[in-house]
């Protein structure tokens, strides 16, 4: 059973403020919402973007000759605690597909710092993030981020484990990690969204000015872009609501849906009722259709291409001309018009009935 509700105003699309948009910041605008819905939607999306989106992050590190994080490293200015803090700022990007596994990936690299490299740096050499990361399936967002400063020639192996998660995870809560010898598990900030602001302003619909305009500002750290953040949050939001749909007793229909359906039907019926000689086809194509006893666009669009080519003196050139003309009208050959109760067998009858109903209303 369907229950009829009144019309709800809702946005038809989300606008992006292009002049202020960057790869890490975007302002989204959606209007009109019914009064109060701007805060309902804006606050929910903000909370999800800040807490529930996933991204890669370093979960552990092992550096040769460094058994724990509370020690100085010979030949390196920074101690291991400082190095770990720098590693926490490393940003990686990966959008795993449904066929990928979510296993932790180990990225290993042997980095070498020579005396010549130190001399060129006036006594020290800055090791960057890209110097520590070997080949992997992850893209480095900030490859030139400094990690530590070397003052003596050295060759060391470093193993970094990268996983995908959400939110902030302290070192003791990382699960599924087989900790190796001298491996240091670290706290990880997986959340890729730095800031979300939303504003609700009044907007006009007709004469009424108390509808909501929702403005959402999203800033990310580059592991995902703002548009991805908003679309992911929307899908997480909808996924959480699915369980409540199991309690549904009735289907709701809205006045607006009925109006839109009627408007859509009126528009398509007007097109289907057009006579073949009203759409400016070539004489050859028009004659071929008349010979086939096709009088209206409705009778034409229900015909598949294969049937059209069976008509006498009807070739590819005429077919392409008709297809192009129908495309301009937003129609195609072989259209499925079942939602309007029209098929190949009853098209003439339905169109005639529609005409009669129109005459009676007048």
N, C-alpha and C positions, 0 to 999 in steps of 0.2 A: 504493500500500500504506500502511495506517495502522499506526502503532506505538503501543502502549498504555503510557502513563506513569502513575505514581502521582499521587495527588491533591496539588495545590499550594494552600495557603491563600492567598487574595488578598482585598483589600477589595472590598466590593460597591458602596461609594460613598465620596466624599470629603466630610468634614464641614467646615463653616466655623464658626469660633468667633465667633458673631454679636456677643457683648457687647464684644469688642475690635476688631471690624472697622470700618474707616473707608474713605473713598474712595481712600486711598493705602496702607493697611496692612491685611493680612488674615493670619490664621493658619489653615492648612489641616491637617486631621488625617485620616490614612488608616490603617486597620488591619483585619485582621491581615495581615502579610506573613510569608513564610517567613523563618527566621533568616538575616540577612545581606542580604536584599533591601531592607531599609529604607535602608541606606547606599548600595547600588547605585543605587536609584532616586533617593534624595534628592540625592546628590552630582551625578548626571548632570543632573537638572533645575536644580539651583543653577548649575552651570557654563553651561548654555544660557541661562538667564534673565539672567545677568550679562554674557554676551558676544554673544549671537546674536539678540536681539530688535530690531526696527526701530521707529523713531520719526522725526518731522520735526526738523530743526534748521537754523539759519542757517549758510550756507556762504560767503556773501560780503556785503559792504556797500559802498555807494558814497554818500558824502555830498558834496553840492555844495561845491566850494571846498576839498576836502581830498584832495590827491593821494596821500598815503601815511599810514601809521599812526603815524609817529614825528614828530608835530608838534602844536603847540598850536593851538587853534581860537579865533579872535577872538570874544569875547562868550560863551564857554563856559568854565566853571571847569576841567572835566576835559580832559586831552589826549586825542587820538584813541586811544591805547593803552588808557586807562581805559574809554573808551566801548566799545571792542571787547570788553573783558573783561565789561562789563555785558551786551552783546548775547549773549555766550556763555551767559548764564543765562536767556535768553528761552525759554519753553516753549510749543510748539504741539502741537495734537492733530489727527490725521487718520488714519482707517483706510481706506486706498484699497481699493476693490473691484477685482475681476478685470477690470472694464471700464475702469478708470482707467489713465492712463499714469503712469510714474514720472519724468516730466520735472521738471526744476527749475522752480519757479514764482517769477516776479519780482513782488514786492509793492512798489509805489511809493506815496509820500505826500509832499505838500508841507506841511510844518508851519510855522506862523506863531506867533511869540511877540511880542506887542505890549507897549508901555510900560505900559499899564494892567495887564496880567497880571503884569508884573514888580513894579509898585508894590503890587499886592495881596499879593505874596509877600515884602514888605519888602526889595525890592532884588534878588530873584532868582526864577526860575521853574523848578520841577522838571519836566523833560520825562519822561513815562512811556512805557512800551513801547507802550501803546495809541495814543499820539500819533504814533508813527512807522510804524504798520502800517495800510495802507489795506485796502480790501476784498479778501478772498481766500477760498480754500476751506479755510483752516486756522482752527481755533479757538484763541484765545489763552488759555492756562491761567493765566498771571500778568500780566494787563494793567496792573496798577498798580506793576510793578517799575520803580524809577527808572533812567533811562538817563544823563542828564547834567543840569547846572544852567546855565541861561542867565541872563546879567546884562545883556545889551543886546538891543534889539528886532532880530528877524531873520526872514527867510523863506528856508528852505532846502528843497531836494528831497533825499529819501533813497530809495535803491533797495536793497531787501533781497532776496536770493535764498534761498529755502527749499527744501531737498531732503529726501528720506527715505533713511536709511541705517542701518547698524548699527555698534555699537562706537564707538571713538574714531578719528577720521580727521584727521590733521594736514593743514594747508593745502596742502602740496605733493602730497598723494595724492588730492585731489579730482579726479575724472575727468569728462569730458564737460561742462566749463564753458568757455564762450567768454568769456574775461576782457575786459571793456571798459576804456575809459580811466578812470583813477582808481579802478578797482574793487579793493577789498581783500579777498582770499580769507583766511578765518580757519579755525582749528582748530575741529572740531565734535564735540561729545559727543552721539551719537545714542542711546546706550543709555538707555532710560527707567526702568530698574530700579536703585534706589539700594542696596538691601541685601537679601540672601537668607540666612537662617539655617535650618539643618535640625537636628533632634534625633531620635534613635532611642531609644525606651524599650521595655521589656518589656511584653508584653500576654498575656492568657490566651485560650487556645482549649481548651475542655473543662478537663481537668486540667493541661494543659501551660502553662507560663508563659514559655517561651523564644521566643515569636513576637515580631515587631517591630511597634511602633506608630511611624509616621512623622509628625513634626510639621514643617511648612514655614512659616516666616514670610517674607512678601514685602512689601517697601516700595518703592513707585514714586514718581516725581516728578510724576505726574498726567497725563502724556502717554498712558499706558494705566493701567488699574486692575489691582490684583493678580490678580483672577480672569482677566482677559485675558492677563496675563503668564504665568500657569501653563498656560492652555489653548494659547497660542501655543507655549510651550516644549515642551509634550507633543507637538504636531504636528510641530515641527522634529525632535524626538527620533525619532519614528516614521518620518519621511521618510528619515533617515539610515540606518535599519535595513533599508529596503526592498531595497537592493542585495544584502544577504546572503541574502535570501529566494530569490534566483535560484539559489542553490546547493542548495536544498532537495531532498533525496532521498526523504523520507518525510513524511507528515502525522502529527503527533502528536495523539493523543486522550488525555484524562485521565480518571481514575476519576470525578472530580467531575462531568465533563460527562455521563458515562453515567448517573450517579445522578440528576442534574438532569433529563435527558431522560426517564428512566423515571418520575420524580416528576411531571413535567409531563403525561406521557401518562396516568398513573393518574388525575390530577385531572380532565383533560378527558373521559376516558372515563366517569367517575362521573357527570358532568353530562349527557353525551349519553345515558346509559342511563335517566335519569329519565323517568317516564311523564308524559304531558301533564296528567293529572288530579292530579299531585303539585305543580304550580307555581301553583295558586290563580288560574287565569284565570276570567273571567266565564263563565257558562253558555253564552252565545251563542257566544263564541270557542271554547270547548271542543267544543261540538257541531259547529261548522264544521270543526274539525280532525279530529274523529272521522269526519265524513262524507267527508272527503278521505283517510281511512285513514292519517292521521299519528298514530302511537301514542307515539313517543318524542321527546325533545328533539333527538336526533341527526337524526332524519328531518325535523325542523322547520328546523334551522339551515342545512341544505344547500339549502333552497329559497330562491331569490331573491324579492325583493318582487313583481316583476312576475308571477311564477307564483302567488303567494299571492292576489293580487287576482282571479285567474281562478276561484277557488273559489266555489261557489254560496253566496249570502247572506253573503259575506265582504266587508266594507267597510273604509273608512279607519279607523274607530273601533277595530275589532277589530285591525287591523294595528298601529296605534299602541300599543295595549295590549300586544300580544305583543312588539313591539320594546322597550318599556320594561322588561318583565319579563326579557327576554334580556340587556339592558344591565346590569341589576342582578346577573346571573349571570356577567358578563364575556363574553357571547356576542353574536353578531349574526346576522341573516339573511344567507344567501348566503356563509357562512364558507368559506374555503379550508382544508380538512382533509386535503389531499393528503399532508402530512408524517406523518399517522397512517394513510395508506393508505385514506382514506375519501373517497368521492365520492357524488353523488346516486344513482348506479345500484347501488352495493354497500353502502350504509350499513346496511341491515337485516342483511345477511350478516355484516359485520364486527362489529357489535354482538353478534350471537348467538354468533359465534365467540369473542369476548372473554369472554362469560358462561360458555361451556363450558370455556375454559381456566382460569377462576377456580374452577370446580367441581372440575376435575381436581387443581388444586393443593391444595385443601382435603382 
